[in-house]
Amino acid sequence: MPIEHRSDLLPYIFSPVSDDAKKPVPLVLFLHGARDRGNDLNVLLKWGLPRFVNESSSLPYVFAAPQLPEGQTWIDRESDVIALLDNLITSQPIDPSRVILSGFSLGTAGAWHIAASHPSRFAGLVAVSGRAPKTLEASQLAALKNIPIQIFQGGKDEKLPIEDAQHIVDTLRELGGTVDFTVLPEGDHFIADEVYSDPKLQQWLISQSRRNIPLVV
């Protein structure tokens, strides 16, 4: 799909849904990793989910990926991410009960935090090569139990111990959450291309839905 460069409280790349969409569609909101911070949106297109979207001829969801300035984190800009979400819902044919939040590395930490802080806004969470912030309180983790979660990690990722991810998985499952944890045995930290191009994950992105969610604007 063609990628547009847009500006809001944060600059972002955007891809609309197919022109033949006849009803509201899902939104996939992606938060990038630390090395893609800056003021050049083109760096987001070099790999991972943004590249997959850019190279796909047609996708059944709206896609957006904001960019952080150097030195900032997604937790710093939480309110701006939510404001972008609200603006997209009001301006695009998006089903607010089918919003998926995904992150890579630094973006995963942001996705965990934002989803835990606004659990009624998201139908699913995809966490790639990143850990949940240790600042998350037990009540925030409990709020995630109703959000289906996909976690992906490389078996040879030197930045992230498998045990850390497994602890979060176990905690959420004990709370009654639905969590799938996939380890790519030969993968290092940079597994995003393989993860996001998987047809099973792409199908999962459009299969999740939260019901009876009021439109928040």
C-alpha positions in Angstrom: 0.0 0.0 0.0 1.2 3.5 -0.6 2.7 5.1 2.5 1.9 8.7 3.3 4.0 11.1 5.5 1.8 13.0 7.8 2.2 15.3 10.9 0.2 15.4 14.1 1.6 16.0 17.6 4.1 13.5 16.3 5.1 13.0 12.7 3.9 9.6 11.4 3.6 7.3 8.4 0.2 6.3 7.3 -1.3 3.7 4.9 -5.1 3.7 4.2 -7.2 0.6 3.8 -8.1 -0.7 0.4 -10.4 1.5 -1.6 -13.1 -1.1 -1.8 -13.6 -1.3 2.0 -17.3 -1.2 2.6 -17.3 -1.1 6.4 -15.0 0.1 9.3 -11.7 -1.8 9.4 -9.0 -2.5 12.0 -6.2 -0.1 12.8 -2.7 -1.4 13.4 -0.7 1.2 15.4 3.1 0.6 15.4 5.7 2.0 17.8 9.3 1.8 16.5 12.6 1.0 18.3 15.3 3.2 19.7 17.5 3.4 16.6 14.7 4.8 14.4 14.2 7.9 16.5 14.9 11.2 14.7 13.3 13.5 12.1 13.3 11.3 9.0 10.2 9.1 8.6 11.9 7.2 5.8 14.0 5.3 8.3 10.9 3.6 9.5 10.4 2.0 6.1 13.7 0.1 6.1 12.4 -3.0 7.9 9.8 -4.6 10.1 6.1 -3.9 9.9 6.4 -0.5 8.1 8.4 -2.1 5.3 5.9 -5.0 5.1 3.1 -2.5 4.7 5.0 -0.4 2.2 5.8 -3.4 0.0 2.2 -4.9 0.2 -0.2 -4.2 -2.7 -3.3 -4.2 -0.5 -4.0 -4.7 3.2 -7.3 -5.1 5.1 -6.4 -2.6 7.8 -5.4 1.1 8.3 -1.7 1.4 9.4 0.0 4.2 11.3 3.5 4.5 12.8 4.5 7.7 14.6 8.2 8.7 15.1 9.9 9.8 18.2 12.4 12.6 18.3 15.9 11.7 19.5 16.3 11.1 23.2 12.6 10.5 23.9 10.6 7.3 24.8 7.1 6.3 24.1 6.2 6.6 27.7 7.2 10.3 27.5 4.7 10.7 24.6 1.9 8.5 25.8 -0.7 11.2 25.6 0.3 12.1 22.0 0.0 8.5 20.9 -3.5 8.3 22.3 -4.3 11.7 20.7 -3.1 10.3 17.4 -5.3 7.2 17.9 -8.3 9.4 18.5 -7.7 11.6 15.5 -7.3 8.5 13.2 -10.6 7.0 14.5 -12.5 10.2 13.8 -11.0 10.8 10.4 -10.7 7.3 8.9 -13.0 4.3 8.4 -11.7 2.6 11.5 -13.6 0.2 13.8 -12.6 1.5 17.3 -13.1 -2.0 18.7 -10.5 -3.5 16.4 -7.3 -1.4 17.3 -4.1 -3.4 17.6 -1.1 -1.9 19.3 2.4 -3.3 18.4 5.9 -2.4 19.2 9.5 -3.4 18.6 12.2 -3.1 21.3 11.8 0.4 22.8 8.4 0.4 21.1 7.4 -2.8 22.9 8.1 -1.1 26.3 5.9 1.7 25.1 3.2 -0.6 23.9 3.0 -2.5 27.2 2.8 0.8 29.1 0.2 2.4 26.9 -2.0 -0.7 26.6 -1.9 -1.2 30.4 -2.8 2.5 30.9 -5.6 2.4 28.4 -6.8 -1.2 28.2 -10.3 -0.4 26.9 -8.7 1.1 23.7 -7.1 -2.0 22.3 -8.2 -5.4 20.9 -4.7 -6.9 20.9 -1.0 -6.3 21.7 1.9 -7.5 19.7 5.3 -7.3 21.5 8.5 -8.0 19.5 12.0 -8.1 21.0 11.1 -6.1 24.0 10.4 -6.3 27.7 7.5 -5.0 29.7 8.6 -2.0 31.8 9.3 -3.0 35.4 7.4 0.1 36.5 4.1 -1.5 35.6 2.1 -2.2 38.7 0.2 -5.4 39.5 -3.1 -3.6 38.8 -1.9 -2.5 35.4 -0.8 -6.0 34.4 -4.2 -7.2 35.6 -5.8 -4.7 33.3 -4.1 -6.5 30.3 -5.8 -9.9 31.0 -8.6 -9.1 28.7 -6.3 -8.1 25.8 -5.0 -11.0 23.6 -1.2 -10.7 23.5 1.4 -12.0 21.1 5.0 -12.0 22.3 7.9 -12.7 19.9 11.6 -13.1 20.9 14.7 -14.3 19.3 16.4 -17.3 21.0 19.8 -15.7 20.5 18.8 -12.2 21.5 21.6 -11.0 23.8 19.7 -8.0 24.9 16.7 -9.9 26.4 16.8 -12.9 28.7 14.1 -15.4 27.8 13.4 -15.7 31.5 12.2 -12.0 31.6 9.6 -12.6 28.9 8.5 -15.9 30.4 7.9 -14.3 33.7 5.5 -11.8 32.1 3.8 -14.6 30.2 3.4 -16.7 33.4 2.1 -13.7 35.4 -0.5 -12.8 32.7 -1.7 -16.4 32.4 -2.1 -16.6 36.1 -4.3 -13.6 35.9 -6.4 -15.3 33.2 -4.9 -13.6 30.2 -4.5 -14.9 26.7 -0.9 -14.9 25.8 1.0 -16.6 23.0 4.8 -16.6 23.4 6.8 -17.4 20.3 10.6 -17.9 20.5 12.5 -17.9 17.2 15.4 -20.3 18.1 17.9 -18.8 15.7 16.7 -15.2 15.9 18.7 -12.4 17.4 17.2 -9.0 18.5 16.3 -8.0 15.0 13.5 -10.5 14.1 10.9 -8.0 13.0 11.0 -8.8 9.3 10.3 -12.4 9.9 7.7 -11.8 12.6 5.5 -9.2 10.8 5.6 -10.9 7.4 4.2 -14.2 8.8 0.7 -14.8 7.3 -0.5 -16.2 10.6 0.2 -13.0 12.5 -1.2 -10.9 9.7 -4.5 -12.9 10.0 -4.4 -12.5 13.7 -4.2 -8.7 13.4 -7.5 -8.5 11.7 -9.2 -11.3 13.7 -9.2 -9.5 17.1 -12.1 -7.5 18.4 -13.3 -5.8 21.6 -17.0 -5.4 21.9 -19.1 -2.6 23.4 -16.3 0.0 23.4 -17.5 3.6 23.3 -15.8 5.9 20.9 -13.5 8.1 22.9 -12.7 11.5 21.4 
